[in-house]
Amino acid sequence: MTLVRITLRWLLSTAVGFALLAQNGAQNSAQSSVPNSAPRKNLLVIGEEKGYRHEAIPHAMATIERLGRETGLWNTVIRTDTEPLTKKKLEYNARNLNDFDAVLFYTGGTLEMDDGQKADFLSFIHDDGKGFIGVHSATITFTRWPEYGEMVGGYFDEHPWGTFDAPILVEDAAFPGMQQWAGSFTLKDEIYQMKNFSRENTRVLMRLDAGKLDLANSRVHRKDNDFAVSWAKMYGRGRVFYSTLGHVDANWDKPEMQEMYIEAIKWALRLVDADVTPRRLP
């Protein structure tokens, strides 16, 4: 009987031990599958236009907000006014630039910002090292504010071919968000021609394939046939990304487009790094 009791105790303790090991293993496995709970970044999205109204803006802003939630990388505050673009304390606990890590503009025209706001906004990027993402008509914004044009990298100068099947070349496949595009592809969108744009301070990521364009179009002003589609640059300590893509509402549902803006926002938020050394036209 004594031997039987000892054997039963040993079997019971062994079973309990194995159960505890299995439980610990399951807990460790579950913990290892939980994503990194690093604090989310904060992105301010401004969708306001004075002049032409882009129908894609509501869908674009909603898409950016959804991508932030789904990736778990950033929280999005959507505004259709410029009140938060200041470092001054605002009433009613409203957020200002001090609460954000980057600002995204899908805007147009001359927005309502006083000189103090303009200074704070540029300082937010240039001095504080925060990020800026410009979408499509962000280059038709503040066209009489040269410092803004310097920050974003250029201004709209017509769209000679309107909305068309644009022949696009990926110039820098190493930049985040460029890998999912084919090296050469066609996308129906409205591509801007740029002025006050220079490769001396800009890393072009995509450009139009000039060999497939109607360069006899009377609205083609660039004699160098250099039509940048997307670029990245530094502005002081801050990171700036711009793409003319986004006019066509349906393009915001394309996985390639969403991936491009996810990675661009990550870069602007300093979640990933990339070489943005300016390069000449290949």
C-alpha positions in Angstrom: 0.0 0.0 0.0 2.8 2.4 0.9 4.4 1.8 -2.5 1.1 2.4 -4.2 0.6 5.7 -2.3 4.1 6.9 -3.3 3.5 6.0 -6.9 0.2 7.8 -7.0 1.8 10.9 -5.4 4.6 10.9 -7.9 2.2 10.5 -10.8 0.0 13.3 -9.5 2.9 15.7 -8.9 4.3 14.9 -12.3 0.9 15.6 -14.0 0.6 18.9 -12.1 4.2 19.8 -13.2 3.4 19.1 -16.9 0.2 21.1 -16.6 2.1 24.1 -15.2 4.7 23.9 -17.9 2.1 23.7 -20.6 0.3 26.7 -19.1 3.4 28.8 -18.9 4.3 27.8 -22.4 0.9 28.9 -23.7 1.2 32.2 -21.8 4.7 32.9 -23.2 3.5 32.0 -26.7 0.5 34.4 -26.4 2.7 37.2 -25.0 5.2 36.8 -27.8 2.4 37.1 -30.4 1.2 40.4 -28.9 2.6 43.3 -31.0 4.9 45.9 -29.5 2.8 48.2 -27.4 5.0 51.3 -28.1 3.0 54.5 -27.7 1.3 55.5 -30.9 2.3 58.6 -32.8 -0.1 61.4 -33.4 -1.0 62.6 -36.9 -3.0 65.8 -37.6 -4.8 65.6 -41.0 -6.0 68.9 -42.5 -8.6 68.7 -45.3 -9.6 72.3 -46.2 -9.8 74.0 -49.6 -10.2 77.6 -50.7 -11.0 77.3 -54.4 -11.3 74.0 -56.3 -12.9 71.2 -54.2 -11.4 67.7 -54.5 -14.1 65.1 -54.1 -11.5 62.6 -52.9 -10.6 64.4 -49.7 -13.2 62.9 -47.4 -12.4 59.3 -48.5 -8.6 60.1 -48.4 -8.9 61.4 -44.8 -11.0 58.4 -43.7 -8.5 56.0 -45.3 -5.6 57.6 -43.5 -7.4 57.4 -40.2 -8.3 53.7 -40.8 -4.8 52.8 -41.8 -3.5 54.3 -38.6 -5.9 52.2 -36.5 -5.3 49.0 -38.4 -1.5 49.3 -38.3 -1.6 50.5 -34.7 1.1 53.1 -35.5 -0.6 56.4 -35.2 -3.7 58.1 -33.9 -5.4 60.5 -36.3 -7.1 63.8 -35.7 -9.0 65.1 -38.7 -9.8 68.8 -39.1 -11.3 70.9 -41.8 -9.9 74.1 -40.4 -6.5 75.5 -39.4 -7.1 76.2 -35.7 -4.7 73.5 -34.5 -1.8 74.9 -36.5 -0.3 76.9 -33.7 1.8 76.4 -30.6 -0.4 78.7 -28.5 -2.7 77.2 -25.9 -6.2 76.9 -27.3 -9.5 77.1 -25.4 -11.7 74.1 -24.4 -8.7 71.8 -24.3 -8.3 71.8 -28.1 -5.1 70.3 -29.4 -2.4 72.3 -31.0 0.9 71.5 -32.8 2.6 70.5 -29.5 0.3 67.5 -29.4 1.4 66.0 -32.8 4.3 64.3 -34.4 3.4 65.1 -38.1 0.8 67.0 -40.1 -0.8 65.8 -43.4 -2.2 68.4 -45.8 -4.8 67.5 -48.5 -5.6 71.2 -48.9 -5.8 73.9 -51.5 -5.8 77.7 -51.8 -4.9 80.3 -49.2 -6.0 78.9 -45.9 -6.7 81.2 -42.9 -3.5 81.4 -40.9 -2.0 84.4 -39.3 1.7 85.2 -39.2 2.1 83.6 -35.7 0.5 80.4 -37.0 2.7 80.3 -40.1 5.8 80.8 -38.0 4.8 78.1 -35.5 3.9 75.7 -38.4 7.3 76.1 -40.1 9.1 75.8 -36.8 7.2 72.6 -36.0 8.9 71.0 -39.0 12.2 72.9 -39.4 13.2 73.3 -35.8 11.3 70.6 -33.9 12.1 67.9 -36.4 8.5 66.9 -37.0 7.0 65.5 -40.2 4.9 66.8 -43.1 3.0 64.8 -45.7 1.6 66.7 -48.7 -1.1 65.1 -50.8 -1.9 66.2 -54.3 -3.3 69.7 -54.0 -1.0 70.5 -51.1 1.1 72.2 -53.8 -1.7 74.5 -54.7 -1.8 75.7 -51.1 -0.4 79.0 -50.0 1.0 79.9 -53.4 1.8 83.4 -52.2 3.8 82.1 -49.2 7.3 81.4 -50.6 8.5 79.8 -47.3 5.7 77.2 -47.6 6.7 76.4 -51.2 10.3 76.0 -50.0 9.2 73.6 -47.3 7.0 71.4 -49.4 9.4 71.4 -52.4 7.5 73.1 -55.2 4.2 74.5 -56.5 1.5 73.4 -59.0 2.1 74.7 -62.5 -0.8 73.2 -64.5 -1.7 69.6 -65.2 -1.1 69.4 -68.9 -2.7 66.0 -69.5 -5.5 66.3 -67.0 -6.6 63.0 -65.5 -5.1 60.4 -67.7 -3.4 57.0 -67.7 -0.1 58.3 -66.4 3.0 56.4 -67.3 5.0 56.4 -64.1 8.6 55.3 -63.3 9.7 54.4 -59.8 13.0 56.2 -59.5 13.9 55.1 -55.9 12.7 51.6 -55.1 14.6 51.6 -51.8 12.4 54.3 -50.3 9.7 53.0 -47.9 6.5 52.4 -49.8 8.0 52.2 -53.3 8.7 48.5 -53.4 5.1 47.4 -54.0 4.9 49.4 -57.2 6.2 47.9 -60.5 9.3 49.7 -61.8 7.2 51.0 -64.6 3.4 51.2 -64.4 0.3 53.1 -65.5 -2.2 54.7 -63.1 -5.2 56.9 -63.9 -4.7 60.0 -61.9 -4.1 63.8 -62.3 -0.4 64.5 -62.3 0.8 68.0 -61.6 3.6 69.8 -63.4 5.8 71.6 -60.8 7.5 74.9 -60.7 10.0 76.2 -58.0 11.0 72.6 -57.8 14.7 71.4 -57.9 16.5 68.1 -57.6 19.2 70.0 -55.7 17.2 69.7 -52.5 14.8 66.9 -53.3 15.0 63.1 -53.6 12.6 62.2 -56.4 10.9 58.8 -55.8 8.7 58.7 -58.8 8.5 60.6 -62.1 6.5 60.5 -65.3 8.0 58.6 -68.2 8.6 61.6 -70.5 9.2 59.3 -73.5 5.5 58.4 -73.3 4.1 61.9 -72.9 2.6 64.4 -75.4 5.3 67.0 -74.9 3.9 69.2 -77.7 1.0 70.1 -75.3 0.9 73.9 -75.0 0.6 73.7 -71.2 3.9 71.8 -70.9 6.3 74.4 -69.4 9.2 72.3 -68.2 11.9 72.2 -70.8 13.9 69.6 -68.9 11.0 67.1 -69.2 11.4 66.3 -65.5 7.9 65.7 -64.1 8.2 64.5 -60.5 5.3 62.5 -59.1 6.5 61.8 -55.5 9.5 63.0 -53.6 11.0 63.2 -50.1 13.2 65.9 -48.6 14.5 67.4 -45.4 13.4 70.8 -44.2 15.8 71.7 -41.5 15.4 68.9 -39.0 12.0 67.9 -40.3 11.0 65.2 -42.8 8.8 66.1 -45.8 7.0 63.8 -48.2 4.9 64.8 -51.2 3.0 63.0 -53.9 0.7 64.3 -56.6 -1.2 61.0 -56.5 -4.6 61.1 -54.9 -6.9 63.0 -57.1 -8.9 60.0 -58.2 -11.1 58.8 -55.3 -10.9 55.1 -56.3 -7.1 55.1 -56.1 -7.4 55.4 -52.3 -8.7 51.8 -52.3 -5.7 50.4 -54.1 -3.3 48.4 -51.9 -0.3 50.0 -53.5 -1.5 53.5 -52.8 -2.3 52.7 -49.2 1.0 51.1 -48.7 2.8 54.1 -50.2 1.1 56.5 -47.8 1.5 54.2 -44.8 5.2 54.0 -45.3 5.5 57.7 -46.1 3.7 58.6 -42.8 6.0 56.1 -41.0 9.0 57.8 -42.4 7.7 61.3 -41.6 7.0 60.0 -38.0 10.6 58.7 -37.8 9.4 55.1 -37.4 11.6 54.1 -40.3 14.7 55.7 -42.0 15.6 56.3 -45.6 18.3 58.0 -47.7 16.9 61.2 -49.1 20.1 62.6 -50.5 19.2 64.6 -53.6 20.0 63.0 -57.0 20.1 64.2 -60.5 17.7 63.0 -63.2 18.9 59.5 -64.2 
